[in-house]
């Protein structure tokens, strides 16, 4: 398959010049190893720990492996051999150079724990997700989405209409599907889910009933864009609340889902403290929840939530591709059920954002933005409605409509 440029490439090159070790995390099959091989072979020697023989060699004697391979290395799926980390530390401390080792991993939180304990100060960490719409349309713009004047004026220089939007949303963001029309959608995701449960999930937890974990994934997928109600999921799947919480952490670890936390300070006494859940790949979401075509997805009962999930995932990718692995994204919902879909924090400013599938925006959509006044210590920036309207337009001095192409 032809290689397609990824937005994160420049950041990867910058990190490689700053750290002896670079770790690229992200879900399976989003293109981590392809990216490293394209950018850095033959300068770097490549090893994949998906190879069980190699995995056994490294686990049993990581010192010998590094002695036999003194050159620059790419180590793929390094979470399978955390025993190598102390020896990488020794190698770096013996002869520290930038860009000595490049690693990928599909289980971010497990890796973060091992890396932070063993390789602190020696490793730069980035995250790669699926193909963004900027990447699909080959847009050379890689700044994180912040709806201030500077961002908007720069983004306008690179605006491209996002054609066939729901086809792209339904297809998903995996490179194999995005760039290969002949690849069967249902076959790909069926295999993806099976491989994910059999390999990644089993590595992280001991599950006795794989069918229940699949039912759990389906239950969560049907709730993307909503508050995460652990009790409701537990009742639907037939497991305990604690089991649901443990399984949610597995999906987070694998970067399948993203939890957006509520915006909170001492003045916001009545705010709901439950996070919202978003699937990062809507193709996977659609497969799990049985929306077989773009048309059924766009016209279904959950279309609004799907559209919100799409927008939030694109915003998250804009941060990750710029090297920001903890995007400053929040939401607001209080006990009176007043909600703001997304809040972006930038220094001493916050931007309230409403996400609507509609192509007919109006000021009523932004009515809850006012609840932040006198309740936050930071300046409130221009409120934004992201929707399917064709043009940027101000509805008032402090409410701006942005088409999705501005993300």
Steps between C-alpha positions, in 0.01 A plus 500: 500500500628846413625703797302813584657786693396534866457833676707390799819446294655838575441460874654151491812636334521778759463256790760266351750787516416571865480158668709180495177296488174578322183307585205521259180365653156449345243233408583201285521551123501881497837498322763532774748245366435602137579860593826415677615267222419755230683782679797317649592185308766391408672726757323308779477123536141383549373238746138412573401335826193363324753230402468246786855366458654847514273589791622199696864587429462856623292409805749231605821695433453868408867573572614247239253635244638852535858370491429319172330809358712802594368715213201732501181298548127515437327272753136443406230410759748543786229448765558125456851529649507761779805318640707675232446848650771484773751384238404780264558738792848352552584535129385861495692584817818339362503702180215749479407614149173631365293258292661175617179295527155537345218298656131446431234366733126435496437510874572856600430507874693178575789637298480841666532339845805294404655783302447765767654275766800384297570747220408836654690783332615273220184448295265719300144371470260566211166348401378413151130447430322411176503712185361849557298688240790743467712200398235356267488829312880551521465833682837636610386652826590346833391732779267386779144626474460815711226734370692824550566763233854382426395139443197591288692739274772239439253216450308701240806492274471120480124444483384207288140380478456165673309308232312172559512568872276221628666245273832596657359496854346156449809357329711575806853628539719191460756550218417163342138608454554868424752442222375169358145508363510128425543408865170365637385711794315225688783245449759745626317594820392142573865396492606812691262435790590132518875573499459779754311282749720193449830686530488842664215435742640167613837664562345758730235304690384146553157476338308176534222595257612674181141532379422720802795725424370536143154582638669758723674660199166517317332658803770768524493566125126568520575765765774693320446872553311442825575503872661172600245326721687203646189359666293499181780326309543246780127418499493467122804272483429300816819577691589708805573873504859426598538270199369773270748749647784254451396429142463872424860546611600228252337685210666823614835322530461374144398850383172367362301753704566845640341639816437874518484621859258771624633852543511575869608770742396617847224722359333215310338321791217340305703354216464133410829317562443204267717492182370476145612215280608517136609225264805612304411300186144536377540215253553269796207664682272452198606137462433424867161674502396350165465808281587326171504801265580873510131572435373300798764663719416856389125448536496283811380586848857557619612722210542806723724311741695352209559846353616630839732200535644571154567867582654427840722223359626735226577768760683245717707387199594862426662513845664158486648568155648823636672306779253586779411165657270647766263733311344771723144392417207497742121525499239657727180353638331603821223351711247716315605313182654807341778371279786631285632230269865598518720752679852566372741652748789712377719669763268742684214467252224248435293452184149349527403286200167357390496224237192468280428279203268772368579719199281778643676643807335753731581684823270274701755219450750702705263597781690302764827684438379770738510266801878535504486874564581589861570131568851463358820678591621514140412722209231353276595505134268504202236229521489271198231291333658230281246371249433415135436859393713597199652827619663665798257755646460698823153470655598765755820663621588198710337209312667364187381228263779287351460232233668168578770584245653738756597214733 
